[in-house]
Amino acid sequence: MDKIKISGGRRLQGKIAIGGAKNAALPLMAAALLTDETLTLSNLPHLADITSMANLLAQHGVALHLNGHAPNGGHTGRVLEMTAKEIISTTAPYDLVRKMRASVLVLGPIVARCGVARVSLPGGCAIGNRPVDLHLKALEAMGAEIHLTEGYIEARAPEGLKGGHVLFPQVSVGATENALMAASLADGVVTIANAAREPEVSDLAHCLVAMGAEIEGIGTDTLKVTGKPRLHGAEYSVVPDRIETGTYAIAAAITGGDIELTGTRLELIDSLVDAMRKAGVEIEETDDGMKVRGNRATLRGVDVMTEPYPGFPTDMQAQFMALMSVANGASMITETIFENRFMHVPELSRMGADVNVHGRSAIVRGSAKLSGAEVMATDLRASVSMVLAGLAAEGETVINRVYHLDRGYERLEEKLSSCGAQIERVRVPV
């Protein structure tokens, strides 16, 4: 199992190209199931989750063709063509779905197009207090019959999905995306209320419109979808990854560095930018992204609370905590989106961070320095917070279980090394 080794204390300086958003690319790939024509996605990130989704689509009968050097493919020149001429299997098996919760996004497109879908419950997912039940309620509002048998979701709509009103009791990005895709082929008008407003949701909606869907209210919390008998193919570029953008912005700030982030947009991370500027970080918009300059001497504590978009993103909470651990003064970080999102706290504490958790809030008392240590990655965003802390720490940091990182960050060591970080991946024999 691979490890990452970092010798910290180096000021980062240079340019980092931001890739396409994983959390946008996954539902966009699932949207290929809605048409028998070719959907072509450019600016596609090369990540483990993308490969998992590609494998899942392939077993449904989608023909995939990857062009790794296409001129319109974004910073890496990666373009994926997907053609679901015929869906040969309406079952998404456990062996594939268990690897990635986003696999449930094939449910809406398949039942909308085929009238039946059988999708394994994502690994470790219990119906009721987990968001997957919102996906099912949305489909039921469009006339689908839902049954849970032997660990699988079975959705049936033999006469096709119908118009209806979907009201989410709480904001859910994945459920909004599933509802959007299903509604695009429904017979009638589907209204989705309390819809998620994240850029990735809007990206999916714009792609569906390019495929012939009729959607009103994009970017708001109420979406009105007028279903069509069929959608057609399209060419679409994946939105820049706002979480990757924010992560490297914090890498600049936590090392007192100066980094230009290219291929991205400032407005994608407005709430984070606001918090970082309050903390004393300089952020300047450029023609192709932004420049971020940090000064450890003037970095100060700032309180944040995670909220649905456009609020502070939960996927930046761990990274921001790493930054606050070296700031002057105290800060309070409150997590309102997910339970168990403070699993990185014990690992940061091993490096000298002063963090106390009280329920859903964490009090961070800034430290003059962090010290390198051997730490364990617990999830995707927690793992990259270890990297950020390691960049700022004195001495050597070794991060175990870095397969989490590979799910969400492409060429992380290469990008940081290009800006002066001393970071390497250590291959450990199995």
C-alpha positions, -999 to +999 in steps of 0.1 A: +000+000+000+015+033-011+027+060+013+035+097+007+066+112+023+069+150+028+098+170+041+081+202+051+089+238+057+094+248+021+077+279+007+058+270-025+060+291-056+049+286-092+019+276-112-006+247-108-031+237-135-065+228-121-083+198-137-120+190-143-142+184-113-146+148-102-179+155-086-192+170-118-176+144-141-193+114-124-230+125-130-220+138-165-208+103-173-240+088-159-259+111-182-245+091-212-271+065-203-299+088-213-293+087-250-283+062-277-261+089-293-225+098-283-218+121-253-183+135-255-168+150-223-136+170-223-114+183-194-120+149-177-098+142-147-079+110-145-089+096-111-098+062-095-135+072-092-136+081-129-122+046-137-148+030-114-176+048-131-163+039-165-162+003-155-198+005-143-210+021-175-192-005-196-210-033-180-243-015-187-233-016-224-218+018-229-190+019-255-162+042-242-133+057-261-107+078-244-086+102-264-057+112-241-043+139-264-072+157-279-066+195-284-098+205-267-094+183-237-084+209-211-050+210-194-044+173-198-060+169-232-083+141-220-116+135-239-140+106-232-166+095-258-195+074-245-222+058-266-250+039-249-266+026-281-282-002-262-283-008-225-275-045-222-279-047-184-302-027-161-284-041-130-256-023-113-239-050-093-225-048-058-189-056-068-188-023-088-211-001-068-194-008-034-163+010-046-180+044-050-212+059-035-217+080-067-226+047-085-262+052-074-263+080-101-270+054-127-304+046-111-323+076-125-310+074-161-316+037-164-351+036-150-360+067-171-347+051-203-355+014-197-384+015-173-366-007-148-334-005-129-317-027-102-289-010-084-270-023-054-271-001-023-238+016-019-215-002+005-222+006+041-253+026+033-284+022+055-317+034+042-334+060+065-308+084+078-286+083+048-292+105+017-299+076-007-335+076+005-339+110-011-330+096-045-358+070-041-384+095-029-376+116-060-382+087-083-414+078-065-427+113-070-423+106-108-443+074-106-416+048-101-423+018-078-394+012-054-385-021-037-355-030-016-346-067-019-314-085-010-293-053-008-306-039-041-328-010-051-353-021-076-371+007-094-399+001-119-418+024-142-430+002-171-451+030-186-423+055-182-417+082-156-444+109-153-444+146-143-446+154-107-434+175-077-402+166-059-396+183-026-364+175-008-367+178+030-329+185+030-305+196+003-288+167-014-265+171-044-266+134-055-304+132-052-309+164-071-286+151-099-305+117-101-338+136-102-326+159-129-315+131-152-346+110-146-369+140-151-353+148-185-370+118-200-403+119-180-437+124-196-447+159-184-432+185-161-412+177-130-406+204-104-376+199-081-379+220-050-351+226-024-327+215-051-289+216-045-273+247-061-237+234-063-218+243-095-216+206-102-254+204-103-256+234-126-229+218-148-250+186-152-281+207-160-262+227-187-250+194-202-285+180-202-297+211-220-270+206-246-284+171-250-319+185-257-334+187-222-356+216-212-346+229-177-356+262-161-341+277-129-306+264-133-285+277-104-315+282-081-332+260-056-362+253-078-357+234-111-385+229-136-378+201-161-401+195-191-394+159-201-386+149-236-392+116-254-355+113-261-322+132-258-294+134-283-256+134-281-235+165-272-200+177-266-194+192-232-164+204-211-163+195-174-163+225-150-130+232-132-126+214-098-134+239-071-122+216-043-089+211-060-087+248-066-094+255-029-069+228-017-040+243-037-050+278-026-045+266+010-012+250+000+000+284-010-013+300+022-001+274+047+034+275+034+036+313+030+039+307-007+029+324-040+010+301-064-010+309-096-039+285-102-048+282-138-078+268-157-102+277-129-126+304-118-127+325-086-164+325-083-164+287-078-149+292-044-164+326-033-171+315+003-136+300+008-120+330-007-139+353+017-127+332+047-091+331+034-090+369+029-103+374+064-075+352+075-050+375+058-044+356+026-040+376-006-061+363-035-062+380-068-082+371-099-063+366-131-073+360-167-071+323-164-077+317-127-062+333-096-030+341-077-027+332-040-001+346-016+003+336+020+022+351+049+025+329+080+034+358+102+001+376+096-022+346+092-051+348+117-079+326+130-113+328+113-146+310+122-164+291+095-195+269+093-201+244+065-233+249+046-248+239+013-236+259-017-231+289-018-220+285+018-186+272+030-181+237+014-179+207+037-152+193+013-129+221+023-134+218+060-104+195+067-081+216+046-092+248+063-086+233+097-050+225+087-046+262+077-061+274+110-038+251+130-009+274+120-028+307+122-024+333+150-053+331+175-082+307+178-109+297+153-141+277+154-150+253+126-186+240+127-196+210+105-233+209+096-234+187+065-219+153+075-214+133+106-180+119+114-162+146+094-137+153+121-118+121+117-087+140+107-084+158+141-065+130+159-040+129+130-035+166+130-031+165+167-002+140+163+015+168+143+011+193+171-022+209+161-043+221+191-078+211+183-107+203+206-140+189+193-173+197+209-201+180+191-203+194+156-178+222+163-140+222+167-120+249+185-086+253+168-059+272+187-032+282+162+003+269+168+036+285+158+047+253+142+037+218+133+060+188+135+063+160+110+049+126+121+035+094+107-002+097+102-031+078+087-055+090+060-091+083+069-110+097+039-104+117+008-105+153+022-089+143+055-060+127+036-052+159+017-054+179+050-025+157+061-006+166+030-011+203+037-001+200+073+030+181+062+040+209+038+039+233+066+055+211+093+091+209+104+107+175+096+093+145+078+057+135+075+046+100+063+010+096+052-004+060+051-034+047+032-031+073+004-054+054-019-080+079-006-061+107-023-061+090-056-099+091-057-099+129-058-065+144-067-048+139-100-009+140-101-008+156-066+028+149-059+038+162-094+019+194-091+032+202-056+068+192-066+067+217-095+062+245-069+091+234-048+076+209-024+097+180-013+071+152-017+073+117-030+052+086-032+068+055-017+057+022-032+052-004-005+052-041-016+020-059-009 
